[in-house]
Every structure is written in C-alpha cells, then in structure tokens.
C-alpha cells in the first residue's frame, strides 16, 4: 500500500507543469528613452510615455535565457560613473537664457575676486556641474538637431573598442597564414630535394633502358626515357656518368620518333604537280619540321676548287622519272652545323638526321632545293635503330664510335 502511494505521488510530480520563468524586456525608443517590463506570450505594441514613439516588443522566448557576459573593467568604470546620474524629470530651460558649451571652458578668475551675478543668469541648484552636463545630453532632440561636440567625441571613443577587438582578431589569421606558408615552403623544398637526389637514377635508366629501346626500334618509349634523362643530365651540369652518351641518344630518338612518313622522292613529285603557293602552304602544314635520315658521301667542301660550300652525292629524283636533269632536287647544306662545324673532308661518309625547313624551286639554279633546320642535325651512331627500320646491316656505315663524332 505504501508502494502504491509513492507511485501515485511520483506520477503527480511528473505531471505537474513546470512554471515558466518570467522574462523581462528592456528596450529603447527612437529618441533614447528606456522602457522596462514583463514579456507576454504574444508581441506587444507600446508607446513611449515620454515621447509617444511606437515600440515593438517580442513575445517571451521558449529558449533558456543566455548567460550575461562578464563586463570588462572599462565597462564597469563607465557604469559606476553613471551611477550618480539623476534619473528624475528633465527640467526644460528657456533657450533664450543660453547654456554654456561643455567643450568651451570659462576663464578661471582669481580666488579673491568677487563676481557679481548676471541679471540674466539662471539660479543654480544644489546639483553639481557634472550632473547638469550629463542632464543636458539627455534632452530630447529633433531629427535634425546636432549633437554637442562632447557627445560626438564620446561616441567615437565607444566605437573604437570594436576596432581594437577586430585588430586582435587578425592575429590568429596572420599566424595561420605564416604556418601555411611555412608548410608550403617545407613541402616544396622536400620535393625539390627528392627530385634532385633522383636525377642520377633517371640518367642511369635512360642510359640502360632508353638506349636499348632505341636500338630495338621502340622509338616512342626510348624518346620518353632519353628525353627525361637528358633533362636530368642538364640539371646536374653533366657531372654524371654517361651524360654525353645520353644526350646524343636523346637527340637521335627525337629524330627517329618524328620521321617523315613519305620519301623525299614522293615530295618532289607532289611539288612539281602543284602551284608554288599551294605547295608552299601544304609543305608548311604537312611536312615542315618532320625529320629525315640521310646516308651520303661528301663530294665538295668550301676548300675544293670551284666550290664554296659542302655538297653531297645525294640526288633526289622524282618517282618514275628517267632523265634526272629534268626533275631532281639537291640538298643545300648552307649553315647546316652538323656538317659545317665537323670539318669534314671530301670522301667522308656521313649518316645524319635532320628536320626539314624548306622544299622549294630555285629559278637561278633551275632545280629544286631542300634545306634543313641549321641546328637540327644529329649524327646517327646507333645504327641498330636504322636496321630496325629496314636499312641494310651496319657494315656499310662509317666506323664511328659513340665518342668519335662530335655533336655540335
């Protein structure tokens, strides 16, 4: 029975509605008068008893009342200074009598002198001068009234506090920015250092796997490995084993990977059957910059009597043409460095690759002329790469070791 009574008491306690906490409001009208009161379940539309301005009060909130923040020392000082303000009715004075500007200080008179009261002066009350000044600032003003200078300065000083707070708030952002820059710099330095340490390994891979792929005819794979190895050797300043061999093999791979699909004889036949302007446009679009490999013998040098340039015994004949005097093309080696800078002699066999720069008709010589890009020449040393293209065996090539030919 006792247990049943306790259970009934527990249910009554649980079913009792909790008494809502009273919430108060403290609002200020547009003219600065403060009103206080108790919030209700609905909103309230009130009028200020002092000026008659409308005031809107929100209803009671179902949320718990927030904890009031602690006031700073400056705020407590300001509250203590306002404690002696007289909150009684405001005494209006005639504007004709005039009030002294708070910022203009009266000249101090000698203590021994006796000043006679002015006939228009207002009799003073028992309140101190500071209280009267604070009272003067609380007078109701119209919309266009100007604020006194003292109140303007005070408002400016109050607005300076948030700026100081924002200034302190920038410090975490600056710290985060510095940390981010430090982390980014560390990451970049470690990446650069790791890449620098891996450069010799890249050169070794190009020297072994890249050259092997070049001789097997895998020109795409060889070009990827050897071009990376050449960049690594250049970054190391050549101070790595096999740097020159890798550089030369990379130049050969760049030529062989970009070989012209048609023969020079086919280009000559096409050039002779089209107009000069049409052929010039087609050459610039389709063939300029493509590479060819030449195997020829030098027949003349600048020192040869009756000749002032290098000449080859390579003559390009049009396909199906019987008389070579009618349709043929010669290779112009002017400014072609792989031959002119190597000090070649008459009878030397040369095997080189180069990129096409021009294929045009020379009216003075009455023949077609082929020119290469001056710095694109590469002496072919890895003849197995040519054999993979169907060229004859290496017994017919000049006996040049990888160190024998100087690459300009």
Secondary structure, 3 states (H helix, E strand, C coil): CHHHHHHHHHHHHHHCCCCCCCCEEEEECCCCCEEEEECCCCCEEEECCCCCCEEEECCCCCCCCCCCCCCCHHHHHHHHHHCCCCCCCCCCCCCCCCCCCCCCCCCCCCCCCCCCCCCCCCCCCCCCHHHHHHHHHCCCCCCCCCCCHHHHHHHHHHHHHHHHHHHHHHHHHHHHHHHHHHHHHHHHHHHHHHHHHHHHHHHHHHHHHHHHHHHCCCHHHHHHHHHHHHHHHHHCCCCCCCHHHHHHHHHHHHHHCCECCCCHHHHHHHHHCCCHHHHHHHHHHHHCCCEEEEEEEEEECCCCCCCCCCEECCEEECCCCCCCCCCEEEEECCCCHHHHCCCCCCCCEEEEEEEEEEEEEECCCCEEEEEECCCCCEECCCHHHHHCCCCCCHHHCCCCCCCCCCCC
